[in-house]
Amino acid sequence: MRGRWAQGLEPRYFTWVITGRLAVSERPGGFARNHRKVRRQEELLWLAGHGITHVLSLLDSPHNLHAYEEAGLAYEHVPLGRHDELPERLRDVYTTLATWLDNPSERVLMHHEEFGDRLLGVVAGFLLYSGLVYEGPHAIVVLEKLTGRQLGSVGREIVAVTVNEGLFRSPRPAKAASKSAAKPETAATAKKAASGRAKKAKA
């Protein structure tokens, strides 16, 4: 037991979006009234021990930031803010993630307060931004397969803002081309890790 605690505790709902590169979870230490300082310390220890190099917090408050400093984890804080602020804030989130992930040595954790619609909507939006998928419905399907959760109206609205505001890192392919294009390797790998459809993907 002592050895297990020395390695820390995996954050709740920790899920790889891009295997070995980008992960998401609930806020380390738990959300709101469930937050525990000791648990947070154990989870940050686990993250550092598993090579996480950056933490991106989407919280509206600066909670946890001092703890990341104490744990020696680099971080960025980009609050999602109000609905009318989403286009600007999402652009900041996506560009921050993309810049970090351009470095192959980076392993990133992104979190919100809960493992819920706002966080998962941002994940689906980033899949679109980065070109791992090309259409909103496909991004939602991949997200739901990754997490085993259905994306609700708040998350779908984030996907819609991403599409409507053209928040893409590179130009979208022609519609016909996008339908015939092969599924991106990274997204397919993530889907295999989260579902039992690996055989179908290889067929």
C-alpha positions as CSV (number, residue, x, y, z in Angstrom):
1,M,0.0,0.0,0.0
2,R,2.8,2.4,0.8
3,G,4.3,1.9,-2.6
4,R,0.9,2.6,-4.3
5,W,0.5,5.9,-2.4
6,A,4.1,6.9,-3.2
7,Q,3.1,6.8,-6.9
8,G,0.1,9.0,-6.3
9,L,-3.5,8.6,-7.4
10,E,-4.9,8.8,-11.0
11,P,-7.2,11.8,-11.3
12,R,-10.9,10.9,-11.6
13,Y,-12.1,10.2,-15.1
14,F,-8.6,10.6,-16.5
15,T,-8.9,9.8,-20.3
16,W,-6.4,10.0,-23.1
17,V,-7.8,12.0,-26.1
18,I,-4.6,11.5,-28.1
19,T,-2.8,8.6,-26.6
20,G,0.3,9.6,-24.7
21,R,-0.1,13.3,-25.7
22,L,-3.4,14.9,-24.6
23,A,-5.6,13.8,-21.7
24,V,-8.6,15.2,-19.8
25,S,-9.9,14.7,-16.3
26,E,-12.0,16.2,-13.5
27,R,-10.2,19.0,-11.6
28,P,-7.3,17.4,-9.7
29,G,-8.4,17.0,-6.1
30,G,-12.1,16.8,-7.0
31,F,-14.7,19.5,-7.9
32,A,-16.4,22.1,-5.7
33,R,-17.3,20.8,-2.2
34,N,-15.8,17.4,-3.0
35,H,-12.3,19.0,-3.4
36,R,-9.7,17.6,-1.0
37,K,-6.2,19.0,-0.7
38,V,-4.6,15.7,0.2
39,R,-6.2,14.0,-2.8
40,R,-5.1,16.9,-5.0
41,Q,-1.5,16.4,-3.9
42,E,-1.7,12.7,-4.6
43,E,-3.2,13.3,-8.1
44,L,-0.5,15.9,-9.0
45,L,2.1,13.5,-7.9
46,W,0.6,10.9,-10.2
47,L,0.5,13.3,-13.1
48,A,4.1,14.3,-12.6
49,G,5.1,10.7,-12.3
50,H,3.4,9.9,-15.6
51,G,5.2,12.6,-17.5
52,I,2.6,15.3,-17.8
53,T,4.4,18.4,-18.8
54,H,1.6,21.0,-18.9
55,V,-1.8,21.5,-17.3
56,L,-4.5,23.6,-19.0
57,S,-7.2,24.8,-16.6
58,L,-10.5,25.9,-18.1
59,L,-11.9,26.9,-14.7
60,D,-13.4,30.4,-14.4
61,S,-11.5,30.8,-11.1
62,P,-7.7,30.5,-10.4
63,H,-8.2,27.5,-8.1
64,N,-5.4,24.9,-8.2
65,L,-2.9,27.2,-10.0
66,H,-0.7,27.6,-6.9
67,A,-0.8,23.8,-6.4
68,Y,0.6,23.3,-9.9
69,E,3.4,25.7,-9.1
70,E,4.2,23.9,-5.9
71,A,4.2,20.5,-7.8
72,G,6.5,21.9,-10.5
73,L,3.9,21.5,-13.2
74,A,3.8,24.1,-15.9
75,Y,0.3,25.4,-16.5
76,E,-1.9,27.9,-18.4
77,H,-5.3,29.2,-17.3
78,V,-7.8,30.0,-20.0
79,P,-11.3,30.4,-18.5
80,L,-14.1,29.6,-20.9
81,G,-16.1,32.5,-19.6
82,R,-19.6,33.5,-20.8
83,H,-21.4,32.2,-23.9
84,D,-20.6,35.4,-25.8
85,E,-16.9,35.0,-25.0
86,L,-16.7,31.5,-26.3
87,P,-15.3,32.3,-29.8
88,E,-12.3,34.2,-28.4
89,R,-11.7,31.8,-25.5
90,L,-12.0,28.7,-27.6
91,R,-9.5,30.1,-30.0
92,D,-7.1,30.7,-27.1
93,V,-7.6,27.2,-25.8
94,Y,-7.1,25.5,-29.2
95,T,-4.0,27.5,-30.1
96,T,-2.5,26.9,-26.7
97,L,-3.0,23.1,-27.0
98,A,-1.8,23.0,-30.6
99,T,1.4,25.0,-29.7
100,W,2.2,22.6,-26.9
101,L,1.5,19.5,-28.9
102,D,3.7,20.6,-31.7
103,N,6.5,19.6,-29.4
104,P,6.5,15.8,-29.4
105,S,7.9,15.7,-25.9
106,E,4.8,17.4,-24.4
107,R,2.2,15.4,-22.5
108,V,-0.8,17.7,-21.7
109,L,-3.7,17.5,-19.2
110,M,-6.7,19.7,-19.8
111,H,-9.4,19.9,-17.1
112,H,-12.5,21.8,-16.1
113,E,-14.2,21.7,-12.7
114,E,-16.2,18.6,-13.6
115,F,-15.8,15.9,-16.3
116,G,-18.8,17.3,-18.0
117,D,-20.3,19.0,-21.0
118,R,-18.1,22.1,-21.1
119,L,-14.8,20.1,-21.0
120,L,-16.0,17.4,-23.4
121,G,-17.4,20.0,-25.9
122,V,-13.9,21.6,-25.9
123,V,-12.3,18.2,-26.6
124,A,-14.7,17.7,-29.6
125,G,-14.0,21.2,-30.8
126,F,-10.2,20.7,-30.6
127,L,-10.6,17.5,-32.8
128,L,-12.1,19.8,-35.4
129,Y,-9.6,22.6,-34.9
130,S,-6.6,20.3,-35.3
131,G,-8.0,18.5,-38.4
132,L,-8.3,15.1,-36.7
133,V,-11.9,15.1,-37.8
134,Y,-13.6,17.4,-40.3
135,E,-17.3,17.5,-39.4
136,G,-19.1,18.4,-36.2
137,P,-21.2,15.2,-36.0
138,H,-18.1,13.1,-36.5
139,A,-16.3,15.0,-33.7
140,I,-19.2,14.3,-31.4
141,V,-19.3,10.6,-32.2
142,V,-15.5,10.3,-31.6
143,L,-15.8,12.2,-28.3
144,E,-18.7,9.9,-27.1
145,K,-16.7,6.8,-28.0
146,L,-13.7,8.1,-26.2
147,T,-15.5,8.9,-23.0
148,G,-18.5,6.6,-23.0
149,R,-20.7,9.7,-22.3
150,Q,-23.3,11.4,-24.4
151,L,-22.6,15.0,-25.3
152,G,-25.3,17.3,-24.1
153,S,-26.6,20.6,-25.4
154,V,-23.8,22.7,-23.8
155,G,-21.1,20.6,-25.3
156,R,-22.8,20.5,-28.7
157,E,-23.1,24.3,-28.6
158,I,-19.3,24.5,-28.2
159,V,-18.9,22.3,-31.3
160,A,-21.3,24.6,-33.1
161,V,-19.4,27.7,-32.2
162,T,-16.2,26.1,-33.3
163,V,-17.7,25.3,-36.7
164,N,-19.7,28.5,-37.2
165,E,-16.7,30.7,-36.2
166,G,-14.3,28.8,-38.5
167,L,-12.0,27.9,-35.6
168,F,-9.8,25.6,-37.6
169,R,-6.0,25.5,-37.7
170,S,-6.0,24.7,-41.4
171,P,-8.6,25.0,-44.2
172,R,-11.3,22.4,-44.3
173,P,-11.2,19.9,-47.2
174,A,-13.9,20.0,-49.8
175,K,-17.0,18.3,-48.6
176,A,-16.7,15.4,-51.0
177,A,-13.1,14.9,-50.1
178,S,-13.9,14.9,-46.4
179,K,-16.4,12.1,-46.9
180,S,-13.9,9.9,-48.7
181,A,-10.9,10.7,-46.6
182,A,-9.6,8.0,-44.3
183,K,-10.2,8.5,-40.6
184,P,-7.2,10.3,-39.0
185,E,-4.8,7.8,-37.3
186,T,-4.7,9.7,-34.0
187,A,-8.4,9.8,-33.6
188,A,-8.8,6.2,-34.7
189,T,-6.2,5.2,-32.1
190,A,-8.1,7.1,-29.4
191,K,-11.3,5.5,-30.4
192,K,-9.8,2.0,-30.2
193,A,-8.6,2.7,-26.7
194,A,-12.1,3.8,-25.7
195,S,-14.3,1.3,-27.5
196,G,-14.4,-2.3,-28.7
197,R,-14.6,-1.2,-32.4
198,A,-10.9,-1.8,-33.2
199,K,-11.6,-4.7,-35.5
200,K,-14.1,-2.7,-37.5
201,A,-11.7,0.2,-37.9
202,K,-9.0,-2.2,-39.3
203,A,-11.5,-3.8,-41.7
